Amino acid sequence: MGTAPAVLTEEPDAVGLLRLKVTFQGARHAVWALWQLGTDREALSPEWLRASLRDRAAALATR
């Protein structure tokens, strides 16, 4: 994930998906970086980040 300043942890979950804990430069950077990854990635936490990405996708879908 070249858009994160640091990957803190990296481990597969029970179904083999890779879970990462990463740091970002700030909230805007986190939203931007995850948005760039497309629809095959998911932010699991924090909730404000999930909500921001969900709201952004909903706004795009209504256009």
N, C-alpha and C positions, 0 to 999 in steps of 0.2 A: 504494500500500500504506500506508494511513493508520495502521497499527499499528507501523511501524518509525520510530525516532527519526531515522534518516538513511539515504537511499539513496546508496550510494557510487558504484556503476556501474549502468548500464542499457543492455543491448545485445541485439539479436535473435541467436538461434543459427542454425545451418544450415537448420533447418526452419521458421524464423520465430517460434519461441517466444521470449518475452522473458525474459532472464536478468538477475536483479538481485543485487547484492551489497549487503547491508543491515547495519545495526547494530541491536542491541537493548539494553535496559537490563540484561539479564543472561540467564542460562540459562532461568530460569522464564518470563521475559517472551518469549523466543524461542519456546519450546514453545507457550505460550498463543497468541501472535500467529499463528503458522503454523497451529495447530489451528483457529483461527477462519476461516481461508480455505477450509476444506473440502477436498474430494478432487480438485479440479482444479488444485492446486498441488503442487509437490514441492520438498523441501529437498535440495539436492545435496551440501552439506557444511555443517558438519563432521559426521563420522560419529556422534558422540554425539547430535547433534540428530536425525539420521535414525533412529537406534536408539530414541530416546525417543518419537518420533512413531509408529514402527512398533509399539513395545510398547503404547503407549496405544490404538492402533487394535485390536490383537489382544485386549487386555483388554476393550474394548467389544464386540467381536465374540463373545467367549465368554459374555457375560452374557445 
